Amino acid sequence: MPIFTPGQIDLLAAQFEHSSPQKIITWAVENFSPEIAMSSSFQTQSLPLLHIVAGIYPAIKIFFLDTGYHFWDTLIFREQLAWQYNLNLIDLYRDTSWIVFQQRFGRDLPQRDPNLCCFINKVQPMQKALAGLPAWITGIRRDQTKTRAAARILELQDDGLLKINPLLNWTRKDVEAYRIANRLPEHPLSPKGYRSIGCAPCTKPVGANEDERAGRWAGTRKTECGLHTEMFQQKDIDTGEIQHQFILHELEIKK
């Protein structure tokens, strides 16, 4: 498996700005398989990347974050797609060290501390799943959020993990055009106004003229779960201390 220097990654990232997702993914598979994985949320806009990657490398590991808060529609849709395309699907779950904490605070945690909820159920499980892998394919696009607008096709993480974003230059229209051209199915909630679908407590339908992610964490300043922010770089965190501080804060509020 070749080892790329940061300078080489920067040069390749610039070159790939004008490349198709298929070319980028083919390069990634040729250089990193079988030690490569992709993540998917299994919503409508996720399908083009799933379709492209599965066509190039059917055996790729596909990580799905089973947070315990998903719509049933998403879980059923995921199973349908896994069967239809024979996907190598791997469900990721929160660490067992959070079991007691989740039993006590999990019902209201998405509203009380959405960042902590995302760290427990998304960021930390993905960190563990990717540990030791050299490459990770994601489906983020620049037109989705301000944070993602600054992303690059190839992003070398501090721990050496190479994050690969083949659809970065695609728009919502590109995604839908590919889906229709290839007769890909649609998430059952999409026709009901859910254009970006995450966990049920933090997802609402949006109007036709609203931003597609306007229904995610609506009414808050939060726009990202943490997988594509600096939160993902925070590793080896003392989760026991986090739980302790959260409980102390809750006790202080109740005084």
C-alpha positions as CSV (number, residue, x, y, z in Angstrom):
1,M,0.0,0.0,0.0
2,P,1.6,3.3,-1.1
3,I,2.3,6.0,1.5
4,F,1.6,9.6,0.4
5,T,3.3,12.6,1.8
6,P,1.2,15.6,2.8
7,G,2.6,17.5,-0.2
8,Q,1.5,14.7,-2.5
9,I,-2.0,14.7,-1.0
10,D,-2.3,18.4,-1.5
11,L,-1.3,18.0,-5.2
12,L,-3.7,15.2,-5.8
13,A,-6.5,17.1,-4.1
14,A,-6.0,20.0,-6.4
15,Q,-5.9,17.7,-9.5
16,F,-9.1,15.9,-8.4
17,E,-11.0,19.2,-8.3
18,H,-11.7,18.6,-12.0
19,S,-12.2,14.8,-11.7
20,S,-15.4,12.7,-11.6
21,P,-16.4,10.9,-8.4
22,Q,-15.8,7.7,-10.3
23,K,-12.2,8.6,-11.0
24,I,-11.5,9.7,-7.4
25,I,-13.1,6.5,-6.0
26,T,-11.2,4.3,-8.4
27,W,-7.9,5.9,-7.3
28,A,-8.8,5.4,-3.7
29,V,-9.7,1.7,-4.2
30,E,-6.6,1.0,-6.2
31,N,-4.4,2.5,-3.6
32,F,-6.1,1.5,-0.3
33,S,-8.3,-1.5,-0.7
34,P,-9.1,-3.6,1.2
35,E,-8.2,-1.3,4.0
36,I,-10.8,1.4,3.1
37,A,-14.3,2.1,4.3
38,M,-17.1,4.5,3.5
39,S,-19.9,5.9,5.7
40,S,-23.5,6.4,4.8
41,S,-26.6,7.8,6.4
42,F,-28.9,6.0,4.0
43,Q,-30.9,9.0,3.0
44,T,-31.9,9.9,-0.5
45,Q,-28.9,12.1,-1.2
46,S,-26.6,9.2,0.0
47,L,-27.7,6.9,-2.7
48,P,-25.5,8.1,-5.6
49,L,-22.3,7.6,-3.7
50,L,-23.4,4.2,-2.5
51,H,-24.3,3.3,-6.0
52,I,-21.0,4.5,-7.5
53,V,-18.8,2.9,-4.8
54,A,-20.6,-0.4,-4.8
55,G,-20.2,-0.5,-8.6
56,I,-16.4,0.0,-8.4
57,Y,-15.7,-2.0,-5.2
58,P,-18.7,-4.1,-4.0
59,A,-16.8,-5.5,-1.0
60,I,-16.1,-2.1,0.6
61,K,-17.0,-1.7,4.3
62,I,-20.0,0.6,4.7
63,F,-20.4,2.1,8.1
64,F,-23.8,3.1,9.4
65,L,-24.2,4.8,12.7
66,D,-27.1,3.2,14.5
67,T,-27.6,5.9,17.1
68,G,-30.8,4.5,18.6
69,Y,-32.7,7.7,17.5
70,H,-33.3,7.0,13.8
71,F,-36.7,7.1,12.2
72,W,-38.0,3.6,11.6
73,D,-38.3,4.6,7.9
74,T,-34.5,5.0,7.8
75,L,-33.8,1.6,9.3
76,I,-36.2,-0.2,7.0
77,F,-34.8,1.7,4.0
78,R,-31.3,0.8,5.0
79,E,-32.2,-2.9,5.2
80,Q,-33.9,-2.8,1.8
81,L,-30.8,-1.2,0.2
82,A,-28.4,-3.6,1.9
83,W,-30.4,-6.5,0.4
84,Q,-31.0,-5.0,-3.0
85,Y,-27.3,-4.1,-3.6
86,N,-25.7,-6.8,-1.5
87,L,-23.9,-4.2,0.6
88,N,-21.2,-5.0,3.1
89,L,-23.0,-3.1,5.8
90,I,-21.5,-2.7,9.3
91,D,-23.6,-1.0,12.0
92,L,-21.8,1.1,14.6
93,Y,-23.1,1.6,18.1
94,R,-22.2,3.8,21.1
95,D,-19.5,2.4,23.4
96,T,-20.7,0.2,26.3
97,S,-19.2,2.7,28.8
98,W,-22.2,5.0,28.1
99,I,-24.9,2.4,28.8
100,V,-25.9,3.6,32.3
101,F,-25.6,7.2,31.3
102,Q,-27.8,6.6,28.3
103,Q,-30.4,4.8,30.3
104,R,-30.6,7.8,32.7
105,F,-30.3,10.8,30.3
106,G,-30.7,9.4,26.8
107,R,-34.4,10.2,26.4
108,D,-33.9,14.0,26.5
109,L,-30.2,14.2,25.6
110,P,-30.7,15.3,22.0
111,Q,-32.5,18.4,23.2
112,R,-30.5,19.0,26.4
113,D,-27.0,18.6,24.9
114,P,-27.1,17.8,21.2
115,N,-23.3,18.1,20.8
116,L,-22.7,15.5,23.6
117,C,-25.4,13.2,22.1
118,C,-23.6,13.4,18.7
119,F,-20.2,12.7,20.3
120,I,-21.5,9.6,22.1
121,N,-23.6,8.2,19.2
122,K,-21.8,9.3,16.1
123,V,-18.3,10.7,16.6
124,Q,-16.8,8.3,19.0
125,P,-18.2,5.1,17.3
126,M,-16.9,6.3,13.9
127,Q,-13.5,7.1,15.5
128,K,-13.2,3.6,16.8
129,A,-14.4,2.0,13.5
130,L,-11.8,3.9,11.5
131,A,-8.9,3.4,13.8
132,G,-6.2,1.7,11.9
133,L,-7.7,2.2,8.5
134,P,-5.8,4.5,6.1
135,A,-8.8,5.8,4.1
136,W,-12.4,6.9,4.6
137,I,-14.8,7.9,1.9
138,T,-17.6,10.3,2.8
139,G,-20.5,11.9,0.9
140,I,-20.2,15.5,2.0
141,R,-20.8,18.3,-0.5
142,R,-19.6,22.0,-0.4
143,D,-23.1,23.3,-1.0
144,Q,-24.5,21.7,2.2
145,T,-23.0,23.9,5.0
146,K,-20.4,26.7,5.6
147,T,-18.1,24.2,7.3
148,R,-18.2,21.8,4.3
149,A,-17.7,24.7,1.8
150,A,-14.1,24.8,3.0
151,A,-13.4,21.1,2.6
152,R,-11.1,19.5,0.1
153,I,-11.4,16.4,-2.1
154,L,-8.6,14.8,-0.1
155,E,-8.0,15.7,3.6
156,L,-5.2,14.2,5.6
157,Q,-6.2,13.9,9.3
158,D,-3.8,14.5,12.2
159,D,-3.6,10.7,12.8
160,G,-2.8,9.9,9.2
161,L,-6.3,8.9,8.1
162,L,-7.1,10.1,4.6
163,K,-10.6,11.5,4.3
164,I,-11.9,11.3,0.7
165,N,-14.8,13.4,-0.4
166,P,-15.6,12.4,-4.0
167,L,-19.0,14.3,-4.3
168,L,-17.6,17.6,-2.8
169,N,-18.2,19.6,-6.0
170,W,-21.7,18.1,-6.7
171,T,-24.8,20.1,-6.0
172,R,-28.2,18.9,-4.8
173,K,-29.3,19.0,-8.5
174,D,-26.4,16.8,-9.5
175,V,-27.4,14.2,-6.8
176,E,-31.0,14.2,-7.9
177,A,-30.1,13.9,-11.6
178,Y,-27.9,10.9,-10.9
179,R,-30.5,9.3,-8.8
180,I,-33.2,9.7,-11.5
181,A,-30.9,8.6,-14.3
182,N,-30.0,5.4,-12.5
183,R,-33.5,4.8,-11.1
184,L,-32.3,4.8,-7.5
185,P,-35.0,4.6,-4.8
186,E,-36.1,7.5,-2.6
187,H,-36.1,7.6,1.2
188,P,-39.8,7.3,2.2
189,L,-39.7,10.5,4.2
190,S,-38.2,12.6,1.4
191,P,-41.6,13.3,-0.3
192,K,-42.9,14.5,3.1
193,G,-40.4,17.4,3.1
194,Y,-37.5,15.7,4.9
195,R,-34.7,16.6,2.4
196,S,-31.9,16.0,4.9
197,I,-32.5,13.2,7.4
198,G,-30.7,12.5,10.6
199,C,-31.9,11.3,14.0
200,A,-35.7,11.7,14.6
201,P,-35.5,14.1,17.6
202,C,-33.2,16.5,15.6
203,T,-34.9,16.4,12.1
204,K,-37.9,18.3,10.8
205,P,-39.4,18.7,7.3
206,V,-38.5,21.9,5.5
207,G,-40.3,24.1,2.9
208,A,-39.6,23.8,-0.8
209,N,-37.5,27.0,-0.9
210,E,-35.6,26.4,2.3
211,D,-32.1,25.1,2.6
212,E,-32.0,21.3,2.5
213,R,-30.4,21.1,5.9
214,A,-32.6,23.7,7.6
215,G,-34.5,20.9,9.3
216,R,-31.5,19.6,11.1
217,W,-31.2,20.8,14.7
218,A,-33.7,23.5,13.8
219,G,-33.8,26.4,16.2
220,T,-30.2,26.0,17.3
221,R,-26.9,27.1,16.0
222,K,-25.8,23.5,15.5
223,T,-25.4,22.6,11.8
224,E,-23.0,19.6,12.0
225,C,-23.0,16.4,14.0
226,G,-19.2,16.5,14.5
227,L,-18.0,13.9,12.0
228,H,-16.8,16.7,9.7
229,T,-15.6,19.2,12.3
230,E,-12.8,19.6,14.8
231,M,-14.8,17.4,17.2
232,F,-13.7,14.4,15.2
233,Q,-10.0,15.2,15.9
234,Q,-10.6,15.0,19.6
235,K,-9.6,11.5,20.6
236,D,-8.6,9.7,23.8
237,I,-11.1,11.8,25.7
238,D,-11.9,10.8,29.3
239,T,-15.5,9.8,28.9
240,G,-15.9,9.2,32.7
241,E,-15.0,12.9,33.3
242,I,-17.5,14.0,30.7
243,Q,-20.3,12.0,32.4
244,H,-19.2,13.4,35.8
245,Q,-19.3,17.0,34.6
246,F,-22.7,16.5,32.9
247,I,-24.2,15.1,36.1
248,L,-22.8,17.9,38.2
249,H,-24.3,20.4,35.7
250,E,-27.7,18.7,35.9
251,L,-27.6,18.7,39.7
252,E,-26.7,22.4,39.7
253,I,-29.7,23.2,37.4
254,K,-32.1,21.4,39.8
255,K,-31.0,23.4,42.8
